[in-house]
Amino acid sequence: RAPQAIERRPGGIESAAAALGHAAGQRQGAQEIGGDGDRPRARGQDEARQLAVKLTRDGRFGHSLEGEGRSALPSEYLQRLIYHNELFGDRISIRGVFSSEGAVQLVSLQPWIKLDTEHPVPDQGDVDDYFRNIGFIRSLHAAVPVYYHAELDLAVLDAHPQNILRDESGRLVPIDVVVGTPGKAVRGLLGIE
């Protein structure tokens, strides 16, 4: 499926949370289930509604596309969720914002993916085909899979098969890729400086 037109929204937690259609500050639906080091502090399933529940790590929001080795700002993370919804047809929603000792954490929900029982994890060729079919070109300049859509000026990083699942209908579903407008370092990685 081709990506829909993407509307650029101003940054900031409030605007991104509002764009996802949920008021920040709600605590419903989150359940702490542990975690350590580099893993999310919470990831679980709300079985009644068949939703995946994710709580970001204290003050950390994944990789930034603005600079190599930088962590994403909360606004970058929220924009990434918007891109997931618009590009990949996901339905991620923000359910809460927590702050403890100055570290912000976000709670999100997304539909639980029922996996293909025989081939739940695609191979890299399937992933390459998926992104090519929605207008992204794989960079030949990077040692890891990195994709770029010139018309949208969006890059997708961390698109290895473990971050993309195959659902029970055979459709590929990106679950944890890094999507956004590339900064200078990422443009170099893509070979589009």
C-alpha atoms as an extended CHARMM CRD file, in Angstrom:
* protein
*
       193  EXT
         1         1  ARG       CA              0.0000000000        0.0000000000        0.0000000000  PROA      1               0.0000000000
         2         2  ALA       CA              1.3540000000        3.4230000000       -0.9210000000  PROA      2               0.0000000000
         3         3  PRO       CA              1.9260000000        5.9760000000        1.8510000000  PROA      3               0.0000000000
         4         4  GLN       CA             -0.7210000000        8.6220000000        2.3130000000  PROA      4               0.0000000000
         5         5  ALA       CA              0.2260000000       12.2900000000        2.1170000000  PROA      5               0.0000000000
         6         6  ILE       CA              2.0210000000       13.2130000000        5.3030000000  PROA      6               0.0000000000
         7         7  GLU       CA              1.1790000000       16.4320000000        7.0050000000  PROA      7               0.0000000000
         8         8  ARG       CA              4.1680000000       17.9370000000        8.8200000000  PROA      8               0.0000000000
         9         9  ARG       CA              3.1400000000       18.8170000000       12.3370000000  PROA      9               0.0000000000
        10        10  PRO       CA              4.9400000000       21.1470000000       14.7180000000  PROA      10              0.0000000000
        11        11  GLY       CA              7.0690000000       19.3840000000       17.3430000000  PROA      11              0.0000000000
        12        12  GLY       CA              6.3310000000       19.1030000000       21.0100000000  PROA      12              0.0000000000
        13        13  ILE       CA              4.7710000000       16.5040000000       23.2500000000  PROA      13              0.0000000000
        14        14  GLU       CA              1.3570000000       18.1620000000       23.4530000000  PROA      14              0.0000000000
        15        15  SER       CA              0.9180000000       18.6150000000       19.7030000000  PROA      15              0.0000000000
        16        16  ALA       CA              2.1130000000       15.1120000000       18.8450000000  PROA      16              0.0000000000
        17        17  ALA       CA             -0.0400000000       13.5030000000       21.5230000000  PROA      17              0.0000000000
        18        18  ALA       CA             -3.0340000000       15.5380000000       20.3220000000  PROA      18              0.0000000000
        19        19  ALA       CA             -2.2950000000       14.5010000000       16.7240000000  PROA      19              0.0000000000
        20        20  LEU       CA             -2.5310000000       10.8850000000       17.8230000000  PROA      20              0.0000000000
        21        21  GLY       CA             -5.9540000000       11.6940000000       19.2150000000  PROA      21              0.0000000000
        22        22  HSD       CA             -5.3010000000       11.1640000000       22.9080000000  PROA      22              0.0000000000
        23        23  ALA       CA             -4.7990000000       13.5600000000       25.7810000000  PROA      23              0.0000000000
        24        24  ALA       CA             -1.4460000000       13.2630000000       27.5000000000  PROA      24              0.0000000000
        25        25  GLY       CA             -1.5270000000       12.5230000000       31.1880000000  PROA      25              0.0000000000
        26        26  GLN       CA             -3.9420000000        9.5900000000       31.2660000000  PROA      26              0.0000000000
        27        27  ARG       CA             -2.7260000000        6.6050000000       33.2300000000  PROA      27              0.0000000000
        28        28  GLN       CA             -5.2880000000        4.0630000000       32.0060000000  PROA      28              0.0000000000
        29        29  GLY       CA             -4.1630000000        0.8930000000       30.2740000000  PROA      29              0.0000000000
        30        30  ALA       CA             -0.5340000000        0.8690000000       31.4320000000  PROA      30              0.0000000000
        31        31  GLN       CA              0.8680000000       -1.9710000000       33.4290000000  PROA      31              0.0000000000
        32        32  GLU       CA              4.4330000000       -2.1430000000       34.6640000000  PROA      32              0.0000000000
        33        33  ILE       CA              5.8770000000       -5.5410000000       33.8750000000  PROA      33              0.0000000000
        34        34  GLY       CA              9.5850000000       -4.9810000000       34.4270000000  PROA      34              0.0000000000
        35        35  GLY       CA             12.5570000000       -4.6170000000       32.1680000000  PROA      35              0.0000000000
        36        36  ASP       CA             16.2000000000       -3.7710000000       32.4690000000  PROA      36              0.0000000000
        37        37  GLY       CA             19.0550000000       -1.9450000000       30.7950000000  PROA      37              0.0000000000
        38        38  ASP       CA             18.2710000000       -1.4510000000       27.1260000000  PROA      38              0.0000000000
        39        39  ARG       CA             14.7920000000       -2.9550000000       27.1830000000  PROA      39              0.0000000000
        40        40  PRO       CA             11.5360000000       -1.0520000000       27.6140000000  PROA      40              0.0000000000
        41        41  ARG       CA             10.4290000000       -0.9060000000       31.2300000000  PROA      41              0.0000000000
        42        42  ALA       CA              7.0460000000       -2.2350000000       30.2540000000  PROA      42              0.0000000000
        43        43  ARG       CA              5.7640000000       -4.1860000000       27.3560000000  PROA      43              0.0000000000
        44        44  GLY       CA              2.7270000000       -6.3460000000       27.6810000000  PROA      44              0.0000000000
        45        45  GLN       CA             -0.6040000000       -7.2860000000       26.2730000000  PROA      45              0.0000000000
        46        46  ASP       CA             -4.0530000000       -6.0710000000       27.2660000000  PROA      46              0.0000000000
        47        47  GLU       CA             -5.7720000000       -9.3560000000       26.4670000000  PROA      47              0.0000000000
        48        48  ALA       CA             -9.3160000000       -8.0390000000       26.8260000000  PROA      48              0.0000000000
        49        49  ARG       CA             -8.7770000000       -5.4730000000       24.0540000000  PROA      49              0.0000000000
        50        50  GLN       CA             -5.9120000000       -7.3170000000       22.2900000000  PROA      50              0.0000000000
        51        51  LEU       CA             -3.4610000000       -4.4450000000       22.5640000000  PROA      51              0.0000000000
        52        52  ALA       CA              0.2940000000       -4.2890000000       23.0350000000  PROA      52              0.0000000000
        53        53  VAL       CA              1.2550000000       -1.9260000000       25.8730000000  PROA      53              0.0000000000
        54        54  LYS       CA              4.6370000000       -0.1810000000       25.8350000000  PROA      54              0.0000000000
        55        55  LEU       CA              6.2530000000        2.1230000000       28.3680000000  PROA      55              0.0000000000
        56        56  THR       CA              9.4190000000        3.8960000000       27.2050000000  PROA      56              0.0000000000
        57        57  ARG       CA             12.5420000000        3.8130000000       29.3500000000  PROA      57              0.0000000000
        58        58  ASP       CA             13.1310000000        6.6700000000       31.7820000000  PROA      58              0.0000000000
        59        59  GLY       CA             13.8920000000        9.7380000000       29.6890000000  PROA      59              0.0000000000
        60        60  ARG       CA             14.9610000000        7.7020000000       26.6380000000  PROA      60              0.0000000000
        61        61  PHE       CA             13.0860000000        7.5710000000       23.3550000000  PROA      61              0.0000000000
        62        62  GLY       CA             15.2210000000        5.4870000000       21.0220000000  PROA      62              0.0000000000
        63        63  HSD       CA             17.5820000000        6.6290000000       18.2960000000  PROA      63              0.0000000000
        64        64  SER       CA             17.4840000000       10.1070000000       16.8400000000  PROA      64              0.0000000000
        65        65  LEU       CA             17.6630000000       10.7220000000       13.1080000000  PROA      65              0.0000000000
        66        66  GLU       CA             19.1440000000       14.1530000000       13.8360000000  PROA      66              0.0000000000
        67        67  GLY       CA             22.6300000000       12.9880000000       14.7140000000  PROA      67              0.0000000000
        68        68  GLU       CA             24.6880000000        9.8480000000       15.0140000000  PROA      68              0.0000000000
        69        69  GLY       CA             24.6520000000        8.3910000000       18.5140000000  PROA      69              0.0000000000
        70        70  ARG       CA             22.0190000000       10.8380000000       19.7680000000  PROA      70              0.0000000000
        71        71  SER       CA             18.9270000000        9.7820000000       21.6580000000  PROA      71              0.0000000000
        72        72  ALA       CA             15.5980000000       10.9840000000       20.3120000000  PROA      72              0.0000000000
        73        73  LEU       CA             13.7020000000       13.7810000000       22.0140000000  PROA      73              0.0000000000
        74        74  PRO       CA             10.1410000000       13.0210000000       23.1790000000  PROA      74              0.0000000000
        75        75  SER       CA              8.8440000000       15.1100000000       20.2500000000  PROA      75              0.0000000000
        76        76  GLU       CA             10.8800000000       12.9900000000       17.7830000000  PROA      76              0.0000000000
        77        77  TYR       CA              9.5240000000        9.7950000000       19.3330000000  PROA      77              0.0000000000
        78        78  LEU       CA              5.9330000000       11.0480000000       19.1140000000  PROA      78              0.0000000000
        79        79  GLN       CA              6.4140000000       12.1420000000       15.5000000000  PROA      79              0.0000000000
        80        80  ARG       CA              7.7860000000        8.6510000000       14.7950000000  PROA      80              0.0000000000
        81        81  LEU       CA              4.5280000000        7.1550000000       16.0960000000  PROA      81              0.0000000000
        82        82  ILE       CA              2.5560000000        9.4450000000       13.7810000000  PROA      82              0.0000000000
        83        83  TYR       CA              4.6860000000        8.2760000000       10.8340000000  PROA      83              0.0000000000
        84        84  HSD       CA              4.0710000000        4.6490000000       11.8570000000  PROA      84              0.0000000000
        85        85  ASN       CA              0.3340000000        5.2600000000       11.7470000000  PROA      85              0.0000000000
        86        86  GLU       CA              0.3890000000        7.1500000000        8.4430000000  PROA      86              0.0000000000
        87        87  LEU       CA              2.9630000000        5.1030000000        6.5280000000  PROA      87              0.0000000000
        88        88  PHE       CA              2.3030000000        1.5940000000        7.8130000000  PROA      88              0.0000000000
        89        89  GLY       CA             -1.4120000000        1.7670000000        8.6460000000  PROA      89              0.0000000000
        90        90  ASP       CA             -0.7470000000        1.2280000000       12.3510000000  PROA      90              0.0000000000
        91        91  ARG       CA             -3.0400000000        2.4770000000       15.1070000000  PROA      91              0.0000000000
        92        92  ILE       CA             -0.6190000000        3.4430000000       17.8670000000  PROA      92              0.0000000000
        93        93  SER       CA             -2.0690000000        5.7180000000       20.5320000000  PROA      93              0.0000000000
        94        94  ILE       CA             -0.5870000000        7.5430000000       23.4940000000  PROA      94              0.0000000000
        95        95  ARG       CA             -2.2620000000        6.6260000000       26.7690000000  PROA      95              0.0000000000
        96        96  GLY       CA             -0.1040000000        8.3860000000       29.3230000000  PROA      96              0.0000000000
        97        97  VAL       CA              2.8720000000       10.5020000000       30.2340000000  PROA      97              0.0000000000
        98        98  PHE       CA              4.7300000000        9.8690000000       33.4660000000  PROA      98              0.0000000000
        99        99  SER       CA              7.4160000000       11.9990000000       35.0430000000  PROA      99              0.0000000000
       100       100  SER       CA              9.6200000000       10.8350000000       37.8680000000  PROA      100             0.0000000000
       101       101  GLU       CA             12.7390000000       12.6520000000       39.0500000000  PROA      101             0.0000000000
       102       102  GLY       CA             12.7340000000       14.6930000000       35.8310000000  PROA      102             0.0000000000
       103       103  ALA       CA             12.6410000000       11.6520000000       33.5150000000  PROA      103             0.0000000000
       104       104  VAL       CA              9.6240000000       11.4390000000       31.2200000000  PROA      104             0.0000000000
       105       105  GLN       CA              8.1060000000        8.1240000000       30.1420000000  PROA      105             0.0000000000
       106       106  LEU       CA              5.3650000000        7.6070000000       27.5660000000  PROA      106             0.0000000000
       107       107  VAL       CA              2.7780000000        4.8360000000       27.5410000000  PROA      107             0.0000000000
       108       108  SER       CA              1.5030000000        3.7280000000       24.1450000000  PROA      108             0.0000000000
       109       109  LEU       CA             -0.9460000000        1.1130000000       22.9290000000  PROA      109             0.0000000000
       110       110  GLN       CA             -1.1040000000       -0.5890000000       19.5610000000  PROA      110             0.0000000000
       111       111  PRO       CA             -3.1450000000       -3.4650000000       18.1800000000  PROA      111             0.0000000000
       112       112  TRP       CA             -1.7560000000       -6.8820000000       19.0430000000  PROA      112             0.0000000000
       113       113  ILE       CA             -0.3690000000       -8.6350000000       15.9590000000  PROA      113             0.0000000000
       114       114  LYS       CA             -1.4780000000      -12.1990000000       15.3930000000  PROA      114             0.0000000000
       115       115  LEU       CA              1.5770000000      -13.7800000000       13.8010000000  PROA      115             0.0000000000
       116       116  ASP       CA              1.8760000000      -16.1070000000       10.8560000000  PROA      116             0.0000000000
       117       117  THR       CA              2.4720000000      -19.4440000000       12.5910000000  PROA      117             0.0000000000
       118       118  GLU       CA              4.9160000000      -20.7910000000       10.0020000000  PROA      118             0.0000000000
       119       119  HSD       CA              6.9640000000      -17.6970000000        9.0690000000  PROA      119             0.0000000000
       120       120  PRO       CA              6.4450000000      -14.9210000000       11.6620000000  PROA      120             0.0000000000
       121       121  VAL       CA              9.7960000000      -13.2540000000       10.9040000000  PROA      121             0.0000000000
       122       122  PRO       CA             10.4360000000      -12.2130000000        7.2810000000  PROA      122             0.0000000000
       123       123  ASP       CA             13.8350000000      -12.4820000000        5.6360000000  PROA      123             0.0000000000
       124       124  GLN       CA             15.7180000000       -9.3430000000        4.5870000000  PROA      124             0.0000000000
       125       125  GLY       CA             14.6240000000       -9.7660000000        0.9580000000  PROA      125             0.0000000000
       126       126  ASP       CA             10.9720000000       -9.6090000000        2.0540000000  PROA      126             0.0000000000
       127       127  VAL       CA             11.7300000000       -6.4680000000        4.0700000000  PROA      127             0.0000000000
       128       128  ASP       CA             13.4910000000       -4.8500000000        1.0870000000  PROA      128             0.0000000000
       129       129  ASP       CA             10.4750000000       -5.6560000000       -1.1360000000  PROA      129             0.0000000000
       130       130  TYR       CA              8.0390000000       -4.2530000000        1.4320000000  PROA      130             0.0000000000
       131       131  PHE       CA              9.8060000000       -0.8940000000        1.6050000000  PROA      131             0.0000000000
       132       132  ARG       CA             10.3390000000       -0.7280000000       -2.1650000000  PROA      132             0.0000000000
       133       133  ASN       CA              6.5870000000       -1.2800000000       -2.6740000000  PROA      133             0.0000000000
       134       134  ILE       CA              5.7560000000        1.7870000000       -0.5530000000  PROA      134             0.0000000000
       135       135  GLY       CA              8.3190000000        4.0280000000       -2.2580000000  PROA      135             0.0000000000
       136       136  PHE       CA             11.4500000000        3.6240000000       -0.1270000000  PROA      136             0.0000000000
       137       137  ILE       CA             14.8350000000        2.8370000000       -1.6730000000  PROA      137             0.0000000000
       138       138  ARG       CA             17.4410000000        0.8800000000        0.2930000000  PROA      138             0.0000000000
       139       139  SER       CA             20.7190000000        2.7190000000        0.6880000000  PROA      139             0.0000000000
       140       140  LEU       CA             23.7410000000        0.9330000000       -0.7080000000  PROA      140             0.0000000000
       141       141  HSD       CA             26.0090000000        3.1630000000        1.3980000000  PROA      141             0.0000000000
       142       142  ALA       CA             25.1020000000        1.6530000000        4.7770000000  PROA      142             0.0000000000
       143       143  ALA       CA             26.2020000000       -1.6590000000        6.2650000000  PROA      143             0.0000000000
       144       144  VAL       CA             22.7660000000       -2.0800000000        7.8890000000  PROA      144             0.0000000000
       145       145  PRO       CA             19.3380000000       -1.7980000000        6.2420000000  PROA      145             0.0000000000
       146       146  VAL       CA             18.4740000000        1.9000000000        5.8170000000  PROA      146             0.0000000000
       147       147  TYR       CA             15.6910000000        3.1090000000        3.5190000000  PROA      147             0.0000000000
       148       148  TYR       CA             14.8820000000        6.5390000000        2.1150000000  PROA      148             0.0000000000
       149       149  HSD       CA             11.8060000000        8.0470000000        0.4510000000  PROA      149             0.0000000000
       150       150  ALA       CA             12.9900000000       11.1110000000       -1.4970000000  PROA      150             0.0000000000
       151       151  GLU       CA              9.5560000000       12.6300000000       -2.1270000000  PROA      151             0.0000000000
       152       152  LEU       CA              8.6480000000       12.5100000000        1.5810000000  PROA      152             0.0000000000
       153       153  ASP       CA             12.2360000000       13.1490000000        2.7560000000  PROA      153             0.0000000000
       154       154  LEU       CA             11.8700000000       10.3400000000        5.2750000000  PROA      154             0.0000000000
       155       155  ALA       CA             14.3470000000        7.6860000000        6.3230000000  PROA      155             0.0000000000
       156       156  VAL       CA             13.6690000000        4.3320000000        7.9840000000  PROA      156             0.0000000000
       157       157  LEU       CA             16.3920000000        2.8390000000       10.1450000000  PROA      157             0.0000000000
       158       158  ASP       CA             16.5490000000       -0.2740000000       12.3060000000  PROA      158             0.0000000000
       159       159  ALA       CA             14.4570000000       -2.0920000000        9.6910000000  PROA      159             0.0000000000
       160       160  HSD       CA             15.9230000000       -5.5220000000       10.2410000000  PROA      160             0.0000000000
       161       161  PRO       CA             13.6400000000       -8.5880000000       10.2180000000  PROA      161             0.0000000000
       162       162  GLN       CA             13.3220000000       -8.7230000000       14.0320000000  PROA      162             0.0000000000
       163       163  ASN       CA             11.6100000000       -5.2860000000       13.9590000000  PROA      163             0.0000000000
       164       164  ILE       CA              9.1500000000       -6.3340000000       11.2580000000  PROA      164             0.0000000000
       165       165  LEU       CA              6.6800000000       -9.1570000000       11.7470000000  PROA      165             0.0000000000
       166       166  ARG       CA              4.5220000000      -11.1700000000        9.3650000000  PROA      166             0.0000000000
       167       167  ASP       CA              0.9020000000      -11.2780000000       10.5000000000  PROA      167             0.0000000000
       168       168  GLU       CA             -1.4740000000      -14.1970000000       10.0710000000  PROA      168             0.0000000000
       169       169  SER       CA             -2.6210000000      -12.8330000000        6.6800000000  PROA      169             0.0000000000
       170       170  GLY       CA              0.9980000000      -12.7480000000        5.4070000000  PROA      170             0.0000000000
       171       171  ARG       CA              1.2820000000       -8.9240000000        5.5750000000  PROA      171             0.0000000000
       172       172  LEU       CA              4.5150000000       -7.4100000000        6.9230000000  PROA      172             0.0000000000
       173       173  VAL       CA              4.0600000000       -5.1340000000        9.9310000000  PROA      173             0.0000000000
       174       174  PRO       CA              6.8880000000       -2.8110000000       11.0840000000  PROA      174             0.0000000000
       175       175  ILE       CA              6.7840000000       -2.6690000000       14.8790000000  PROA      175             0.0000000000
       176       176  ASP       CA              9.9100000000       -0.9190000000       16.0760000000  PROA      176             0.0000000000
       177       177  VAL       CA             11.6010000000        0.8850000000       13.2000000000  PROA      177             0.0000000000
       178       178  VAL       CA             12.9960000000        4.4140000000       13.4380000000  PROA      178             0.0000000000
       179       179  VAL       CA             11.2020000000        6.7400000000       10.9920000000  PROA      179             0.0000000000
       180       180  GLY       CA             11.8050000000       10.4460000000       10.4790000000  PROA      180             0.0000000000
       181       181  THR       CA             13.3980000000       13.2670000000        8.5660000000  PROA      181             0.0000000000
       182       182  PRO       CA             17.1180000000       12.5160000000        8.3950000000  PROA      182             0.0000000000
       183       183  GLY       CA             19.6570000000       14.9030000000        9.8720000000  PROA      183             0.0000000000
       184       184  LYS       CA             23.1100000000       15.5240000000        8.4230000000  PROA      184             0.0000000000
       185       185  ALA       CA             24.7350000000       12.3290000000        9.8130000000  PROA      185             0.0000000000
       186       186  VAL       CA             21.9230000000       10.1010000000        8.5480000000  PROA      186             0.0000000000
       187       187  ARG       CA             21.9610000000       11.8400000000        5.1680000000  PROA      187             0.0000000000
       188       188  GLY       CA             25.6440000000       10.9180000000        4.9630000000  PROA      188             0.0000000000
       189       189  LEU       CA             24.7800000000        7.3270000000        5.8210000000  PROA      189             0.0000000000
       190       190  LEU       CA             22.2120000000        7.3930000000        3.0120000000  PROA      190             0.0000000000
       191       191  GLY       CA             24.6370000000        8.9980000000        0.5710000000  PROA      191             0.0000000000
       192       192  ILE       CA             22.3700000000       12.0230000000       -0.0090000000  PROA      192             0.0000000000
       193       193  GLU       CA             24.3810000000       14.8040000000        1.6810000000  PROA      193             0.0000000000
